[in-house]
Amino acid sequence: MDARRVYRDWVGGQGLVTFTVALGETDLLVAAPHDLSREALASAARHRAAIESYIRSHPRFATSLQPIEAQDEAPDIVKGMARAAAAAGVGPLAAVAGAIAEAVGLDLLQLTDEVIIENGGDIFLSTRSRRTVGLYAGRSALTGKLALVLEPEDTPLGICTSSGSFGHSLSFGAADACTVLARPAALADAVATSLANRIRTASDLAAALTASAIPEGVSGVVATIDGQVAVWGRLHLTPIEAGR
């Protein structure tokens, strides 16, 4: 079963309209006060085109597993991916889902005052009311048991997850999930990948989640493997009630 379809069944966005936008590998679930699907599609197309055009002339940007500096002429979204990757010590494409989610979200915030964008499990959120975001960790016992509580003043924010046990993204670790809160969302995405790469057993959790291993701009991390959970930073976690 596609894990994305499982956790999308949990998305309510109380008080918001939800709709999907798909373009190539980009598959967005958007929640906003009203339907902005046409605007979201145009935004996603523009940002994808910018990334794809840059990759055509700089192909290593798409294949490198190490940070690569973006050229001066690079689009802003590409430069943001490169900065996030450099901070996390990973290849720039590790930041692409978060970068696109935030870029589309910021575009839509020119038309509305609240938006949630989910792109393959990576989220950009700007909200006017308290929101809870459930943690998904594949077959781990944590799935469906804990949620992050986010206040309006916590946003805009990126909430991105990487895993070595589910999903299609490349990971060199075995973490069930590493969820990172940061702004920009590209940084959350890149750091989630970096942490998931380093966590191969439960004994790796303590070393991975230290202040020296987590770059500036990250506000919180939740990581889990083999039933063990580690938390770093400023987080408000709450149990999910049975049946919710």
ChimeraX commands (.cxc) that place a marker at each C-alpha (Angstrom):
marker #1 position 0.00,0.00,0.00 radius 0.5
marker #1 position 1.26,3.50,-0.83 radius 0.5
marker #1 position 2.18,5.11,2.50 radius 0.5
marker #1 position 1.25,8.54,1.15 radius 0.5
marker #1 position -2.31,7.39,0.56 radius 0.5
marker #1 position -2.51,6.09,4.14 radius 0.5
marker #1 position -1.51,9.31,5.85 radius 0.5
marker #1 position -3.49,11.44,3.42 radius 0.5
marker #1 position -6.60,9.71,4.72 radius 0.5
marker #1 position -5.84,11.37,8.07 radius 0.5
marker #1 position -5.74,14.93,6.71 radius 0.5
marker #1 position -8.74,16.95,7.75 radius 0.5
marker #1 position -7.65,20.59,7.70 radius 0.5
marker #1 position -10.62,21.66,9.82 radius 0.5
marker #1 position -12.20,24.76,8.32 radius 0.5
marker #1 position -10.20,24.40,5.09 radius 0.5
marker #1 position -10.90,23.05,1.61 radius 0.5
marker #1 position -8.52,20.29,0.49 radius 0.5
marker #1 position -7.55,19.51,-3.09 radius 0.5
marker #1 position -4.73,17.78,-4.94 radius 0.5
marker #1 position -2.35,19.07,-7.59 radius 0.5
marker #1 position -0.11,16.65,-9.53 radius 0.5
marker #1 position 2.61,17.50,-12.02 radius 0.5
marker #1 position 5.33,14.98,-12.85 radius 0.5
marker #1 position 6.87,13.71,-9.60 radius 0.5
marker #1 position 5.26,16.58,-7.70 radius 0.5
marker #1 position 2.06,15.41,-5.97 radius 0.5
marker #1 position 0.61,18.05,-3.67 radius 0.5
marker #1 position -2.23,17.88,-1.19 radius 0.5
marker #1 position -3.26,21.46,-0.45 radius 0.5
marker #1 position -5.55,22.80,2.26 radius 0.5
marker #1 position -6.69,26.42,2.04 radius 0.5
marker #1 position -9.79,28.49,2.89 radius 0.5
marker #1 position -11.00,28.09,-0.71 radius 0.5
marker #1 position -10.07,26.16,-3.84 radius 0.5
marker #1 position -6.82,27.48,-5.29 radius 0.5
marker #1 position -6.03,24.43,-7.41 radius 0.5
marker #1 position -5.48,26.41,-10.61 radius 0.5
marker #1 position -3.11,28.81,-8.89 radius 0.5
marker #1 position -1.31,25.97,-7.10 radius 0.5
marker #1 position -0.80,24.11,-10.38 radius 0.5
marker #1 position 0.62,27.20,-12.07 radius 0.5
marker #1 position 2.96,27.79,-9.15 radius 0.5
marker #1 position 4.17,24.19,-9.07 radius 0.5
marker #1 position 4.75,24.24,-12.83 radius 0.5
marker #1 position 6.79,27.44,-12.62 radius 0.5
marker #1 position 9.04,26.22,-9.80 radius 0.5
marker #1 position 9.51,22.76,-11.33 radius 0.5
marker #1 position 10.45,24.37,-14.64 radius 0.5
marker #1 position 13.07,26.51,-12.90 radius 0.5
marker #1 position 14.64,23.46,-11.22 radius 0.5
marker #1 position 14.50,21.32,-14.36 radius 0.5
marker #1 position 16.05,24.04,-16.51 radius 0.5
marker #1 position 18.94,24.43,-14.09 radius 0.5
marker #1 position 19.50,20.67,-13.93 radius 0.5
marker #1 position 19.70,20.45,-17.72 radius 0.5
marker #1 position 22.72,22.73,-17.69 radius 0.5
marker #1 position 24.10,21.45,-14.36 radius 0.5
marker #1 position 23.23,17.70,-14.27 radius 0.5
marker #1 position 25.34,16.93,-11.18 radius 0.5
marker #1 position 22.88,19.02,-9.16 radius 0.5
marker #1 position 20.39,16.17,-9.56 radius 0.5
marker #1 position 22.75,13.25,-8.94 radius 0.5
marker #1 position 25.26,14.34,-6.31 radius 0.5
marker #1 position 24.93,12.90,-2.81 radius 0.5
marker #1 position 27.13,15.71,-1.49 radius 0.5
marker #1 position 26.41,19.44,-1.32 radius 0.5
marker #1 position 26.96,21.42,-4.52 radius 0.5
marker #1 position 27.16,25.19,-4.66 radius 0.5
marker #1 position 24.57,26.80,-6.91 radius 0.5
marker #1 position 25.82,29.13,-9.62 radius 0.5
marker #1 position 25.12,32.86,-9.44 radius 0.5
marker #1 position 22.55,32.60,-12.24 radius 0.5
marker #1 position 20.60,29.83,-10.49 radius 0.5
marker #1 position 16.92,30.42,-9.67 radius 0.5
marker #1 position 16.13,31.31,-6.07 radius 0.5
marker #1 position 14.56,27.90,-5.39 radius 0.5
marker #1 position 17.75,26.15,-6.57 radius 0.5
marker #1 position 19.90,28.40,-4.38 radius 0.5
marker #1 position 17.66,27.59,-1.41 radius 0.5
marker #1 position 18.04,23.86,-2.04 radius 0.5
marker #1 position 21.82,24.24,-2.27 radius 0.5
marker #1 position 22.00,26.17,1.01 radius 0.5
marker #1 position 19.84,23.60,2.80 radius 0.5
marker #1 position 21.91,20.73,1.43 radius 0.5
marker #1 position 25.15,22.40,2.50 radius 0.5
marker #1 position 23.85,22.89,6.04 radius 0.5
marker #1 position 22.78,19.24,6.27 radius 0.5
marker #1 position 25.70,17.69,4.38 radius 0.5
marker #1 position 23.58,15.96,1.72 radius 0.5
marker #1 position 22.93,16.28,-2.00 radius 0.5
marker #1 position 20.69,19.17,-3.08 radius 0.5
marker #1 position 17.86,17.00,-4.39 radius 0.5
marker #1 position 17.29,15.86,-0.79 radius 0.5
marker #1 position 15.66,19.27,-0.31 radius 0.5
marker #1 position 13.46,19.36,-3.40 radius 0.5
marker #1 position 10.11,18.24,-1.95 radius 0.5
marker #1 position 10.28,20.69,0.94 radius 0.5
marker #1 position 11.49,23.46,-1.35 radius 0.5
marker #1 position 8.59,23.03,-3.77 radius 0.5
marker #1 position 6.04,22.75,-0.94 radius 0.5
marker #1 position 7.21,26.05,0.54 radius 0.5
marker #1 position 7.55,27.83,-2.81 radius 0.5
marker #1 position 3.97,26.95,-3.73 radius 0.5
marker #1 position 2.78,27.78,-0.23 radius 0.5
marker #1 position 4.37,31.23,-0.30 radius 0.5
marker #1 position 2.80,31.91,-3.69 radius 0.5
marker #1 position -0.64,30.96,-2.38 radius 0.5
marker #1 position -0.16,33.12,0.70 radius 0.5
marker #1 position -0.30,36.09,-1.67 radius 0.5
marker #1 position -3.95,35.10,-2.23 radius 0.5
marker #1 position -5.00,33.81,1.19 radius 0.5
marker #1 position -3.89,34.00,4.81 radius 0.5
marker #1 position -3.68,30.28,5.58 radius 0.5
marker #1 position -2.33,27.28,3.68 radius 0.5
marker #1 position -1.04,23.75,4.25 radius 0.5
marker #1 position 0.94,22.04,1.48 radius 0.5
marker #1 position 1.92,18.35,1.70 radius 0.5
marker #1 position 4.34,17.02,-0.91 radius 0.5
marker #1 position 5.21,13.35,-0.50 radius 0.5
marker #1 position 5.05,13.58,3.29 radius 0.5
marker #1 position 6.88,16.91,3.48 radius 0.5
marker #1 position 4.78,19.82,4.69 radius 0.5
marker #1 position 4.79,23.60,4.53 radius 0.5
marker #1 position 2.28,25.11,6.95 radius 0.5
marker #1 position 1.12,28.64,7.67 radius 0.5
marker #1 position -1.95,28.71,9.89 radius 0.5
marker #1 position -4.27,31.05,11.78 radius 0.5
marker #1 position -5.34,28.45,14.34 radius 0.5
marker #1 position -3.87,25.57,16.34 radius 0.5
marker #1 position -3.15,22.52,14.18 radius 0.5
marker #1 position -2.14,18.97,15.03 radius 0.5
marker #1 position 0.11,17.01,12.68 radius 0.5
marker #1 position 0.14,13.25,13.21 radius 0.5
marker #1 position 3.48,11.43,13.05 radius 0.5
marker #1 position 3.73,8.63,10.49 radius 0.5
marker #1 position 6.53,6.05,10.85 radius 0.5
marker #1 position 5.45,3.18,8.61 radius 0.5
marker #1 position 4.94,-0.04,10.55 radius 0.5
marker #1 position 6.42,1.41,13.74 radius 0.5
marker #1 position 4.24,1.40,16.85 radius 0.5
marker #1 position 4.62,5.20,16.87 radius 0.5
marker #1 position 2.40,5.57,13.79 radius 0.5
marker #1 position -0.98,6.97,14.72 radius 0.5
marker #1 position 0.00,7.41,18.39 radius 0.5
marker #1 position 1.63,10.85,18.57 radius 0.5
marker #1 position 1.01,14.23,16.98 radius 0.5
marker #1 position 2.76,17.58,16.91 radius 0.5
marker #1 position 0.74,20.54,18.18 radius 0.5
marker #1 position 1.48,23.76,16.30 radius 0.5
marker #1 position 0.32,27.25,17.20 radius 0.5
marker #1 position -0.08,30.07,14.65 radius 0.5
marker #1 position 3.01,31.79,16.03 radius 0.5
marker #1 position 5.05,28.65,15.23 radius 0.5
marker #1 position 4.34,29.13,11.54 radius 0.5
marker #1 position 5.21,29.46,8.70 radius 0.5
marker #1 position 7.13,26.23,9.13 radius 0.5
marker #1 position 8.41,23.20,7.28 radius 0.5
marker #1 position 7.68,19.75,8.72 radius 0.5
marker #1 position 9.56,17.08,6.78 radius 0.5
marker #1 position 10.08,13.35,7.31 radius 0.5
marker #1 position 12.64,10.87,5.99 radius 0.5
marker #1 position 12.69,7.12,6.57 radius 0.5
marker #1 position 14.92,4.15,5.93 radius 0.5
marker #1 position 12.07,1.67,6.31 radius 0.5
marker #1 position 9.35,3.02,3.99 radius 0.5
marker #1 position 8.93,5.37,1.06 radius 0.5
marker #1 position 10.71,5.76,-2.27 radius 0.5
marker #1 position 13.45,8.20,-1.24 radius 0.5
marker #1 position 17.07,7.05,-1.02 radius 0.5
marker #1 position 18.26,6.50,2.55 radius 0.5
marker #1 position 21.42,4.88,3.90 radius 0.5
marker #1 position 19.94,4.38,7.37 radius 0.5
marker #1 position 17.23,2.28,8.97 radius 0.5
marker #1 position 15.21,4.85,10.94 radius 0.5
marker #1 position 11.48,4.30,10.92 radius 0.5
marker #1 position 11.11,8.06,10.71 radius 0.5
marker #1 position 12.98,11.30,11.29 radius 0.5
marker #1 position 10.64,14.28,11.40 radius 0.5
marker #1 position 12.24,17.73,11.38 radius 0.5
marker #1 position 10.68,21.14,12.00 radius 0.5
marker #1 position 12.51,24.05,10.39 radius 0.5
marker #1 position 12.22,27.16,8.28 radius 0.5
marker #1 position 12.80,27.05,5.38 radius 0.5
marker #1 position 11.10,23.76,4.54 radius 0.5
marker #1 position 14.03,22.87,2.26 radius 0.5
marker #1 position 16.21,22.81,5.38 radius 0.5
marker #1 position 13.74,20.55,7.21 radius 0.5
marker #1 position 13.76,18.19,4.22 radius 0.5
marker #1 position 17.56,18.06,3.91 radius 0.5
marker #1 position 18.14,17.61,7.65 radius 0.5
marker #1 position 15.53,14.85,7.83 radius 0.5
marker #1 position 17.45,13.01,5.10 radius 0.5
marker #1 position 20.78,13.55,6.83 radius 0.5
marker #1 position 19.53,12.29,10.19 radius 0.5
marker #1 position 17.80,9.27,8.67 radius 0.5
marker #1 position 21.05,8.37,6.90 radius 0.5
marker #1 position 22.93,8.34,10.22 radius 0.5
marker #1 position 20.45,6.31,12.26 radius 0.5
marker #1 position 21.00,2.59,11.66 radius 0.5
marker #1 position 20.27,1.25,15.15 radius 0.5
marker #1 position 18.62,2.61,18.30 radius 0.5
marker #1 position 22.08,3.29,19.73 radius 0.5
marker #1 position 22.59,5.96,17.04 radius 0.5
marker #1 position 19.69,8.12,18.25 radius 0.5
marker #1 position 21.56,9.98,21.01 radius 0.5
marker #1 position 24.53,10.92,18.80 radius 0.5
marker #1 position 22.33,11.96,15.87 radius 0.5
marker #1 position 20.11,14.23,17.95 radius 0.5
marker #1 position 22.71,16.50,19.52 radius 0.5
marker #1 position 22.91,20.25,19.13 radius 0.5
marker #1 position 26.23,19.96,17.30 radius 0.5
marker #1 position 24.67,17.64,14.69 radius 0.5
marker #1 position 21.62,19.81,13.99 radius 0.5
marker #1 position 22.08,23.03,12.00 radius 0.5
marker #1 position 20.76,26.46,12.89 radius 0.5
marker #1 position 17.22,26.99,11.69 radius 0.5
marker #1 position 15.92,23.65,12.96 radius 0.5
marker #1 position 13.49,24.05,15.84 radius 0.5
marker #1 position 12.67,20.42,16.62 radius 0.5
marker #1 position 13.26,16.78,15.72 radius 0.5
marker #1 position 11.47,13.51,16.47 radius 0.5
marker #1 position 13.26,10.30,15.45 radius 0.5
marker #1 position 12.26,6.68,15.95 radius 0.5
marker #1 position 13.73,3.25,15.26 radius 0.5
marker #1 position 12.90,-0.20,16.67 radius 0.5
marker #1 position 10.32,1.23,19.05 radius 0.5
marker #1 position 12.73,3.78,20.55 radius 0.5
marker #1 position 11.93,7.50,20.26 radius 0.5
marker #1 position 14.26,10.49,20.65 radius 0.5
marker #1 position 13.18,14.14,20.74 radius 0.5
marker #1 position 15.26,17.30,20.35 radius 0.5
marker #1 position 14.31,20.99,20.46 radius 0.5
marker #1 position 11.11,22.87,21.16 radius 0.5
marker #1 position 8.22,20.51,20.49 radius 0.5
marker #1 position 4.69,20.08,21.77 radius 0.5
marker #1 position 3.73,16.41,21.39 radius 0.5
marker #1 position 0.34,15.01,22.26 radius 0.5
marker #1 position -1.12,11.48,22.20 radius 0.5
marker #1 position -3.63,10.78,19.45 radius 0.5
marker #1 position -6.90,9.56,20.93 radius 0.5
marker #1 position -8.10,6.15,19.73 radius 0.5
marker #1 position -10.54,6.47,16.88 radius 0.5
marker #1 position -9.37,9.91,15.76 radius 0.5
marker link #1:1,2 radius 0.2
marker link #1:2,3 radius 0.2
marker link #1:3,4 radius 0.2
marker link #1:4,5 radius 0.2
marker link #1:5,6 radius 0.2
marker link #1:6,7 radius 0.2
marker link #1:7,8 radius 0.2
marker link #1:8,9 radius 0.2
marker link #1:9,10 radius 0.2
marker link #1:10,11 radius 0.2
marker link #1:11,12 radius 0.2
marker link #1:12,13 radius 0.2
marker link #1:13,14 radius 0.2
marker link #1:14,15 radius 0.2
marker link #1:15,16 radius 0.2
marker link #1:16,17 radius 0.2
marker link #1:17,18 radius 0.2
marker link #1:18,19 radius 0.2
marker link #1:19,20 radius 0.2
marker link #1:20,21 radius 0.2
marker link #1:21,22 radius 0.2
marker link #1:22,23 radius 0.2
marker link #1:23,24 radius 0.2
marker link #1:24,25 radius 0.2
marker link #1:25,26 radius 0.2
marker link #1:26,27 radius 0.2
marker link #1:27,28 radius 0.2
marker link #1:28,29 radius 0.2
marker link #1:29,30 radius 0.2
marker link #1:30,31 radius 0.2
marker link #1:31,32 radius 0.2
marker link #1:32,33 radius 0.2
marker link #1:33,34 radius 0.2
marker link #1:34,35 radius 0.2
marker link #1:35,36 radius 0.2
marker link #1:36,37 radius 0.2
marker link #1:37,38 radius 0.2
marker link #1:38,39 radius 0.2
marker link #1:39,40 radius 0.2
marker link #1:40,41 radius 0.2
marker link #1:41,42 radius 0.2
marker link #1:42,43 radius 0.2
marker link #1:43,44 radius 0.2
marker link #1:44,45 radius 0.2
marker link #1:45,46 radius 0.2
marker link #1:46,47 radius 0.2
marker link #1:47,48 radius 0.2
marker link #1:48,49 radius 0.2
marker link #1:49,50 radius 0.2
marker link #1:50,51 radius 0.2
marker link #1:51,52 radius 0.2
marker link #1:52,53 radius 0.2
marker link #1:53,54 radius 0.2
marker link #1:54,55 radius 0.2
marker link #1:55,56 radius 0.2
marker link #1:56,57 radius 0.2
marker link #1:57,58 radius 0.2
marker link #1:58,59 radius 0.2
marker link #1:59,60 radius 0.2
marker link #1:60,61 radius 0.2
marker link #1:61,62 radius 0.2
marker link #1:62,63 radius 0.2
marker link #1:63,64 radius 0.2
marker link #1:64,65 radius 0.2
marker link #1:65,66 radius 0.2
marker link #1:66,67 radius 0.2
marker link #1:67,68 radius 0.2
marker link #1:68,69 radius 0.2
marker link #1:69,70 radius 0.2
marker link #1:70,71 radius 0.2
marker link #1:71,72 radius 0.2
marker link #1:72,73 radius 0.2
marker link #1:73,74 radius 0.2
marker link #1:74,75 radius 0.2
marker link #1:75,76 radius 0.2
marker link #1:76,77 radius 0.2
marker link #1:77,78 radius 0.2
marker link #1:78,79 radius 0.2
marker link #1:79,80 radius 0.2
marker link #1:80,81 radius 0.2
marker link #1:81,82 radius 0.2
marker link #1:82,83 radius 0.2
marker link #1:83,84 radius 0.2
marker link #1:84,85 radius 0.2
marker link #1:85,86 radius 0.2
marker link #1:86,87 radius 0.2
marker link #1:87,88 radius 0.2
marker link #1:88,89 radius 0.2
marker link #1:89,90 radius 0.2
marker link #1:90,91 radius 0.2
marker link #1:91,92 radius 0.2
marker link #1:92,93 radius 0.2
marker link #1:93,94 radius 0.2
marker link #1:94,95 radius 0.2
marker link #1:95,96 radius 0.2
marker link #1:96,97 radius 0.2
marker link #1:97,98 radius 0.2
marker link #1:98,99 radius 0.2
marker link #1:99,100 radius 0.2
marker link #1:100,101 radius 0.2
marker link #1:101,102 radius 0.2
marker link #1:102,103 radius 0.2
marker link #1:103,104 radius 0.2
marker link #1:104,105 radius 0.2
marker link #1:105,106 radius 0.2
marker link #1:106,107 radius 0.2
marker link #1:107,108 radius 0.2
marker link #1:108,109 radius 0.2
marker link #1:109,110 radius 0.2
marker link #1:110,111 radius 0.2
marker link #1:111,112 radius 0.2
marker link #1:112,113 radius 0.2
marker link #1:113,114 radius 0.2
marker link #1:114,115 radius 0.2
marker link #1:115,116 radius 0.2
marker link #1:116,117 radius 0.2
marker link #1:117,118 radius 0.2
marker link #1:118,119 radius 0.2
marker link #1:119,120 radius 0.2
marker link #1:120,121 radius 0.2
marker link #1:121,122 radius 0.2
marker link #1:122,123 radius 0.2
marker link #1:123,124 radius 0.2
marker link #1:124,125 radius 0.2
marker link #1:125,126 radius 0.2
marker link #1:126,127 radius 0.2
marker link #1:127,128 radius 0.2
marker link #1:128,129 radius 0.2
marker link #1:129,130 radius 0.2
marker link #1:130,131 radius 0.2
marker link #1:131,132 radius 0.2
marker link #1:132,133 radius 0.2
marker link #1:133,134 radius 0.2
marker link #1:134,135 radius 0.2
marker link #1:135,136 radius 0.2
marker link #1:136,137 radius 0.2
marker link #1:137,138 radius 0.2
marker link #1:138,139 radius 0.2
marker link #1:139,140 radius 0.2
marker link #1:140,141 radius 0.2
marker link #1:141,142 radius 0.2
marker link #1:142,143 radius 0.2
marker link #1:143,144 radius 0.2
marker link #1:144,145 radius 0.2
marker link #1:145,146 radius 0.2
marker link #1:146,147 radius 0.2
marker link #1:147,148 radius 0.2
marker link #1:148,149 radius 0.2
marker link #1:149,150 radius 0.2
marker link #1:150,151 radius 0.2
marker link #1:151,152 radius 0.2
marker link #1:152,153 radius 0.2
marker link #1:153,154 radius 0.2
marker link #1:154,155 radius 0.2
marker link #1:155,156 radius 0.2
marker link #1:156,157 radius 0.2
marker link #1:157,158 radius 0.2
marker link #1:158,159 radius 0.2
marker link #1:159,160 radius 0.2
marker link #1:160,161 radius 0.2
marker link #1:161,162 radius 0.2
marker link #1:162,163 radius 0.2
marker link #1:163,164 radius 0.2
marker link #1:164,165 radius 0.2
marker link #1:165,166 radius 0.2
marker link #1:166,167 radius 0.2
marker link #1:167,168 radius 0.2
marker link #1:168,169 radius 0.2
marker link #1:169,170 radius 0.2
marker link #1:170,171 radius 0.2
marker link #1:171,172 radius 0.2
marker link #1:172,173 radius 0.2
marker link #1:173,174 radius 0.2
marker link #1:174,175 radius 0.2
marker link #1:175,176 radius 0.2
marker link #1:176,177 radius 0.2
marker link #1:177,178 radius 0.2
marker link #1:178,179 radius 0.2
marker link #1:179,180 radius 0.2
marker link #1:180,181 radius 0.2
marker link #1:181,182 radius 0.2
marker link #1:182,183 radius 0.2
marker link #1:183,184 radius 0.2
marker link #1:184,185 radius 0.2
marker link #1:185,186 radius 0.2
marker link #1:186,187 radius 0.2
marker link #1:187,188 radius 0.2
marker link #1:188,189 radius 0.2
marker link #1:189,190 radius 0.2
marker link #1:190,191 radius 0.2
marker link #1:191,192 radius 0.2
marker link #1:192,193 radius 0.2
marker link #1:193,194 radius 0.2
marker link #1:194,195 radius 0.2
marker link #1:195,196 radius 0.2
marker link #1:196,197 radius 0.2
marker link #1:197,198 radius 0.2
marker link #1:198,199 radius 0.2
marker link #1:199,200 radius 0.2
marker link #1:200,201 radius 0.2
marker link #1:201,202 radius 0.2
marker link #1:202,203 radius 0.2
marker link #1:203,204 radius 0.2
marker link #1:204,205 radius 0.2
marker link #1:205,206 radius 0.2
marker link #1:206,207 radius 0.2
marker link #1:207,208 radius 0.2
marker link #1:208,209 radius 0.2
marker link #1:209,210 radius 0.2
marker link #1:210,211 radius 0.2
marker link #1:211,212 radius 0.2
marker link #1:212,213 radius 0.2
marker link #1:213,214 radius 0.2
marker link #1:214,215 radius 0.2
marker link #1:215,216 radius 0.2
marker link #1:216,217 radius 0.2
marker link #1:217,218 radius 0.2
marker link #1:218,219 radius 0.2
marker link #1:219,220 radius 0.2
marker link #1:220,221 radius 0.2
marker link #1:221,222 radius 0.2
marker link #1:222,223 radius 0.2
marker link #1:223,224 radius 0.2
marker link #1:224,225 radius 0.2
marker link #1:225,226 radius 0.2
marker link #1:226,227 radius 0.2
marker link #1:227,228 radius 0.2
marker link #1:228,229 radius 0.2
marker link #1:229,230 radius 0.2
marker link #1:230,231 radius 0.2
marker link #1:231,232 radius 0.2
marker link #1:232,233 radius 0.2
marker link #1:233,234 radius 0.2
marker link #1:234,235 radius 0.2
marker link #1:235,236 radius 0.2
marker link #1:236,237 radius 0.2
marker link #1:237,238 radius 0.2
marker link #1:238,239 radius 0.2
marker link #1:239,240 radius 0.2
marker link #1:240,241 radius 0.2
marker link #1:241,242 radius 0.2
marker link #1:242,243 radius 0.2
marker link #1:243,244 radius 0.2
view
